[in-house]
Amino acid sequence: MNLIFWTRKAERQLEKIPADYQIKIIIKTRELKKYPVCNADVKQLQGQPEKRLRVGRYRVIFNHEAEIKIIRIEEVKKRDDRTY
């Protein structure tokens, strides 16, 4: 079972996210304890050592070496019918 560590930057980013997504992100990152056996939506980032976990409209960027280290959280802003 893997240990999960959060960087201070990732913790601050998590605090700024709406509460409903915070809960979803925390639940999904706990599933990473079983990584690589977990059913989470994880992909390797191209040309980088990091991986990403998709949680709704957010992406959790992490490293997996001896333990899992959550580096940052990014919001994906998708276009809809109201944008040009």
N, C-alpha and C positions, 0 to 999 in steps of 0.2 A: 504494500500500500504506500502510495506517495504522500509526502508532506506538501502542503500548499503554503507558500509565502506570498504576501502582497507587498509591492513597493509602496512607499509613501505617496507617490504620484497617483498610483492606481486607487489607493484608498480615498484620496481627495476627489478624484474623478467620480468614484462611486457615490460619494456623499452628495454630489451635485445632480445626480440622476433622479428622476421621479421614483417615489417609494415602491410602486408596483414593479418597475423594472429592476430596482435594487434587489428585491426578493428573488426575482427570476434569475438574476446574475449570480447571486450567492448560491442558490440551489444548483445551478448548472456548474459552477466552479467546484462545488463539493463533489460532483460526479467525476471530476478529474483525478480524484484520489485513486481511482481504479484505472487510470490511463496507462496503456493504450487499449485496454479491454472495454472501456466505457462506451456507451452508445451516443455520446455527445457529437455534435457536428463540428469536428475539428479538421482543419486543413493546414498543411505546411505553406508558409508564405514563400513565394518565389524569390530566389536569390538571397534569402535571409534565414538565419537559424531559428527564428521565432515561428510559432504556430498561432492560429487564431481559432477561437471558439465563438460560434454565432449564437447570439441570444436576442431574438427579435431584431430590432433595428440597431443593436449594439454589437460590437466585436470586442472580445476580450483577447488581448495579445499576451502570450506567455512563452516562457522557455521551459524546456523539459530536459534537465540534465540529471543530477542526482535527486533533485526535488523539483517540484513545479513552482515557478516564480511568475506571478502575475505582474506584468510590466505596465500595461496601460489599457484603458477602455476607450474605444472610439465609437462615435455615433455615425451611422451611415445615413446620409440624407439623400433619399431617393426622389426622383422627379415624379410628379403626378400630373393630372389633367389641368391643374391650375398654373403650372410653370411653363415657361416657353422652351 
